[in-house]
Amino acid sequence: MKQDMLAFIEEKRRFFKENLAEQYPDSTLLVNIGLPLVLVNKLVSEKKEKMFSLKYNLSTSEFDVLMTLLCHIEPMSPTNLYESMIFSSGGMTKLLKKLEEKKLIERIPSRKDKRSLLVALSSEGKKLVSDAFGDVVKINTEVLSRLEESEQATLENLLKKLLTELS
C-alpha cells in the first residue's frame, strides 16, 4: 500500500511536469504537499468510516452530530446544532430523525419557546459516542505515532499556521 501511494504521487508529479508545468508553474506545491495531505485525510477518513459503520452502525455525519451534542452541556436547537458542527451537514432533519429512531438522541420541548424542540443525547447516545470517540483517538494515535515527537510538533505548528492564515 505504501508503495502504491508513493507511486501514485510520483505518477501525478510526472504528469504535471510533462503536461502542465508550463501552463501551471505553481502546480509543484499541489503535487508535493496538497496531494499527500488529501490522501492522508482520505485514508484516515476511510478507517474511521469503516469503524463507525461496522462497530457502531453510524455514518460519519451521525457521529459528528453526536459528538457536537456531547461537547455541549445543554440541549441544542437543530439550528444551533448545525451552526456548531465542525463539518457542515446537509439534511440535518433527516440525520436527527435517524438518530432519534436509533434512540441515540431525544427531542425535548424548549422552555423558552414551546413550539420548538431541542436536541439532546440520550444516555445510550452518550455511551455510544464516548466509545466511538475512544476509537477515533486510537486511529489518530496509530496514524500520528508514525511521526517522531518533533515531527508531530512541526506538523501541528504548520497546520495551525495555515489554519490561522486561511480563516
N, C-alpha and C positions, 0 to 999 in steps of 0.2 A: 504494500500500500504506500509506504514512504516513497519508494522509487517511482511509483505511478504518479504521485502528486508532483514530485520534483521534475519528472519527465514532462508532465502536463505544462508546468510553468515554463520549462525550457522551450517546449514546442511553441507556446504563445510568444515567448521572447523572440524566437527566431522569426516567427510570422510577422510580428510588429516591425522588427528590424528590416526584414526583406521587403515588406509590402507597405508599411505605413509610417516608417521613421521620418521620411522626408516631409510628408504631409502633417504628421503629428510628432514633432521632435520631443515633446514632453511626455510621450507615452511610456518612456522607460520607468518613470515612477509608478505608473499604473501597473505595469507588469511586475516590477521588482518588489513593490510594497503593497499596492492595492489588491492585487490578485491573491497573494498569500493571506492577507487579512480576511478577505471574503471566504477563501477556502477553509481557514481555521474556524471562522464563525459557522460555516456550513457544517463542518464535521462535528463540532461541539453541539450545535443545534440538533443535528440528526441523532446524536447519542441521547440527548435529553428527550426529544420527541418519542424515541423508541421506548425509553424508560417510562415516561408518562403514560404512554399507551398500554404497554404490556403489564406494568406493575400497578398502575393506579387507574386505568381506564379513563384517562384525561387527555385532552388536547393541550397544546402549549398555551393557547388563549384562555382555556379554562383555568389552568394553573396560574396564569398571570392575574386573572380576576381574583382567585382565592388568595394569592399572595398579597395583592393590594389590600384586600379586606383584612388580612392578618396584621398588616402593618398599621392599620387604623383601629384605634380602640373603639370608637363609636360606630354604629351602623351608618351607612352612606346612602345618599340618593343615587340612583343609576347615573345621573348626570355627573355628580361629583366623582363617582367611581370611574367613569370613562375618562374624565379630565385628570385623574390622579394616576392613571396607569402609565407605566414606563413605555409601553408599546401601545399605539393606537389600536383600537379594536372595533371593526365593523360588526354590526349586528349584535350590539350589547343586549338587546331584549331577548334575542334567541339564545345567547350564551347563558343569561341569567335563568331563563326557563329550563334549559338543560341541567344547570347546576341545582336548581330547585327540585327538579324531578329526581336527581340523584341524592337528594336530601343533604347536600353539602352547604347550602345557604338557606336562609329564612327571609321571608318578606315581612317586615314589621311596620305597622302604621306609624306615621310620623306624629310626634306630639305637637309639632308646630303647625302642620297642615294635614288635617285628617284625610284629605283626598289623595295624599301621596304615600307611597310605600317605600321604606328604606330597606337596604340590603345588609344582612349580617351573616357571618359564618355560623353554621350550626356547630355543635360540639364534634360531630362526625367530620365536618369540613375542616375544622381547626386541626384535628388529629391528622387527617389525610395530608393537608398542605404542609404541616410541620414535618411529617415523614418524607414527603416528596422533596421538600427543601433540603433535608439532610442528604438525599441522593444527588441533588443538584450540586451541593457543596462537594460531595465525593467526586463527581465528574469533573468539576472545575479544578479541584485539587490534583486529580490524576493528570489532567492536561498541563496545568501550570507548574507542577512539580518537576516537569522535564527541563525547566529552566533553572539555572543557578539563582540563588537569592539576589545577587547583584543584577542579574538579567531581569528578574521579576521587578525589582525596584526601578530599573531603567525603563522597562516596558510600561509600568504604572505611570511614571512621570511623563513619558512621551504621549501616552494616551490621554492623560489629564490635560496636557498642554494643547493637544489637538481639540479636545472637547471644549476647553476654555476659548480657544480661538474661533471655533465654529459656532458657538452659542451666543 
